[in-house]
Amino acid sequence: MNPMNRRNVVMAFAATAATSLTPLAFAQYRDSGEYRILQARYGTAQRNVDVTRRLQELARADRSFRIENGTFGIDPDEGRTKTLRIFARDPNGQTQVFEYREGDVLDGSRFAGWSGGRWGDSNYRGGWGDDLRGDRGHRGDEGQYRIQQALYGTSRRNIDVTERLRELARSDHSFRLTNDLFGADPAEGRVKTLRIYARGPGGASQVFEYREGSVIDGSQFVGWGRGDWGQDGRRGGWGR
């Protein structure tokens, strides 16, 4: 075989080998994450369901997808913003929690064996696990004050907005106070105030005031992004 023919054969073989290995190489790349999934739950801290099997089906399609009720075929807590929580083990055997809020797009590239869907531990029973801290889900949740109640308005006319504030907090962002934010104007023509009643580390009550038009940053409140507060039954009214 002359040198020219030999060169052509070698190049053809190399191209064929590269083509045949490409799907495998891509699969390994896509599944090369360092976290192995144990369980996935969708919902809120109060109401959530195990969606590990459904997530496996989605992962086998090896694509990114948007987190929404239609994705999992269920709305476990109607009227509330839901979260997908993925519980996984890192290379050191530690449990990590990854949170994706409703409307986010999930890319499984960080998880080991994602497209194979051969993960999930049927013996894992961690529950929602609000005490676990992992990726994304608890930024801004390190404050020292736990919210009990939130009222919006004036000393004479005000409404309880604790539930609505929880919904806003789960978006884990700062926001500007307006009537539209709470869907009501409890005292027309007056400048309103948001009053947040909370307890400090020693149990002492604290009141935080934000005037209409100001910006709230929830970083000083415990569990802000989770919204698992305001359920201790405080009914103290506006107060002085």
C-alpha positions in Angstrom: 0.0 0.0 0.0 1.5 3.3 -1.0 1.9 6.1 1.7 -1.0 8.1 0.3 -3.5 5.2 0.6 -2.2 4.2 4.0 -2.7 7.8 5.2 -6.3 7.8 3.9 -7.1 4.5 5.6 -5.7 5.8 9.0 -7.7 9.0 8.7 -10.9 7.1 7.8 -10.5 4.8 10.8 -9.8 7.7 13.2 -13.0 9.5 12.0 -15.1 6.3 12.4 -13.7 5.7 15.8 -14.4 9.3 16.9 -17.9 9.1 15.5 -18.7 5.8 17.3 -17.4 7.1 20.6 -19.1 10.5 20.5 -22.4 9.5 22.0 -20.6 7.7 24.8 -18.4 10.6 25.4 -21.3 12.9 25.5 -23.2 10.6 27.9 -20.3 10.5 30.2 -19.9 14.2 30.1 -23.6 14.8 30.9 -23.5 12.3 33.8 -20.2 13.3 35.3 -21.6 15.3 38.2 -20.3 14.7 41.7 -23.7 14.5 43.5 -25.7 11.3 43.6 -29.5 11.8 44.1 -31.2 10.1 47.0 -34.7 11.6 46.8 -36.7 14.4 45.3 -39.7 16.2 46.9 -41.9 18.8 45.4 -44.2 21.3 47.3 -43.8 23.4 50.4 -42.6 22.8 53.9 -46.1 22.1 55.0 -47.3 20.0 52.0 -45.0 18.1 49.7 -44.8 14.9 47.8 -42.1 12.4 46.7 -41.4 12.9 43.0 -38.2 10.8 42.7 -39.7 8.4 40.2 -41.0 11.2 38.0 -37.7 13.0 38.1 -36.0 9.7 37.0 -38.3 9.6 34.0 -37.5 13.2 33.1 -33.8 12.6 33.6 -33.7 9.7 31.2 -34.7 12.2 28.5 -31.5 14.0 29.5 -32.8 17.5 29.1 -33.4 20.6 31.0 -36.9 21.4 32.0 -39.0 24.0 33.9 -40.2 23.3 37.4 -44.0 23.6 37.5 -47.1 21.7 38.5 -47.5 20.3 35.0 -44.0 18.8 35.1 -44.9 16.5 38.0 -48.7 16.2 37.3 -49.7 17.5 40.8 -50.2 20.7 42.8 -49.4 19.6 46.4 -50.2 23.0 47.9 -52.6 25.1 45.8 -52.1 28.8 45.8 -48.5 28.6 47.2 -45.2 28.8 45.4 -43.7 25.4 45.3 -40.1 24.2 45.4 -38.4 21.1 44.1 -35.9 19.8 46.7 -33.3 17.3 45.6 -31.4 15.5 48.3 -28.1 14.1 47.3 -24.8 12.7 48.6 -21.5 14.4 47.8 -18.2 12.6 47.3 -17.6 12.7 51.1 -20.8 11.1 51.9 -22.5 14.3 53.2 -26.1 15.1 52.4 -26.6 18.2 50.3 -29.9 19.8 49.4 -30.5 21.5 46.1 -33.6 23.8 45.7 -35.3 24.9 42.5 -38.3 27.2 42.9 -41.4 26.9 40.8 -40.6 28.5 37.4 -36.8 27.7 37.6 -35.1 25.6 35.0 -33.3 22.5 36.2 -30.2 21.2 34.5 -29.1 17.8 35.8 -25.5 18.0 34.7 -24.2 18.3 38.3 -25.7 15.0 39.3 -24.0 11.6 38.8 -25.7 9.2 36.5 -28.4 11.8 35.6 -29.5 10.5 32.2 -29.4 6.9 33.3 -32.0 7.6 36.0 -30.5 4.8 38.1 -30.4 6.7 41.3 -32.6 7.3 44.3 -32.5 5.5 47.6 -35.8 3.9 48.6 -34.6 3.7 52.2 -34.0 7.4 52.4 -36.6 9.1 54.6 -35.2 12.5 55.3 -38.5 14.3 54.8 -38.5 18.0 53.8 -35.6 18.6 56.2 -35.7 22.3 56.9 -32.6 21.9 59.0 -30.5 20.8 56.1 -28.4 23.4 54.2 -27.2 23.0 50.7 -27.1 24.8 47.4 -29.1 27.9 46.7 -32.1 27.2 48.9 -31.0 28.9 52.1 -29.3 32.1 51.0 -30.6 34.9 53.1 -31.9 32.5 55.8 -29.1 33.1 58.3 -30.7 35.9 60.3 -31.3 35.9 64.0 -35.0 37.0 64.2 -37.9 34.6 63.6 -41.0 36.3 62.2 -44.3 35.7 64.0 -46.7 38.0 62.2 -46.8 40.8 59.6 -49.3 43.7 59.5 -49.7 46.4 56.8 -51.4 49.7 57.1 -51.7 52.3 59.8 -52.3 52.1 63.5 -56.0 52.6 62.9 -56.5 50.5 59.8 -54.3 47.6 59.0 -54.5 44.0 57.7 -52.6 40.8 58.4 -50.2 40.0 55.5 -48.2 37.2 57.1 -49.3 34.7 54.4 -48.6 37.0 51.5 -45.2 37.9 53.0 -44.3 34.2 53.1 -45.1 33.9 49.4 -42.8 36.8 48.7 -40.1 35.5 50.9 -40.0 32.2 49.1 -38.9 34.1 46.0 -35.9 35.0 48.3 -35.5 38.6 47.0 -35.8 42.1 48.1 -38.9 44.0 47.1 -40.4 47.5 47.4 -43.5 48.0 49.5 -46.6 49.1 47.6 -50.3 48.5 47.9 -50.2 46.3 44.9 -47.7 44.0 46.6 -50.4 43.0 49.1 -53.4 43.6 46.9 -55.1 46.1 49.2 -54.9 49.6 50.4 -56.1 49.4 54.0 -56.0 53.2 54.6 -56.5 55.2 51.5 -54.7 58.5 51.3 -52.4 57.6 54.2 -48.8 56.5 54.1 -48.8 52.8 55.1 -46.3 50.8 57.1 -45.4 47.2 57.1 -44.8 46.0 60.6 -43.0 42.7 61.1 -43.2 41.2 64.6 -40.4 38.8 65.5 -38.5 37.1 68.3 -34.8 37.5 68.8 -32.4 34.8 70.0 -33.2 35.4 73.6 -37.0 35.2 73.0 -37.5 39.0 73.3 -40.0 40.5 70.9 -38.8 42.9 68.2 -40.8 45.1 65.8 -39.4 46.0 62.4 -41.1 48.8 60.5 -40.9 49.5 56.8 -42.6 52.6 55.4 -44.5 52.5 52.1 -42.0 52.8 49.2 -39.1 51.4 51.1 -37.3 48.2 50.2 -37.3 45.1 52.4 -34.3 42.8 52.6 -35.2 39.6 54.5 -31.6 38.6 55.3 -31.9 39.4 59.0 -34.8 36.9 59.4 -34.4 33.2 60.2 -35.8 30.9 57.4 -36.8 33.9 55.2 -36.5 32.0 51.9 -38.2 28.9 53.2 -41.2 30.8 54.6 -41.6 28.4 57.5 -42.5 31.1 60.0 -45.5 33.1 61.2 -47.3 30.0 62.5 -47.2 30.5 66.2 -50.6 32.1 66.5 -49.5 35.7 67.5 -52.5 38.0 67.4 -51.1 41.0 69.2 -52.6 43.7 66.9 -50.7 46.8 65.8 -49.4 47.7 69.3 -47.6 50.9 70.1 
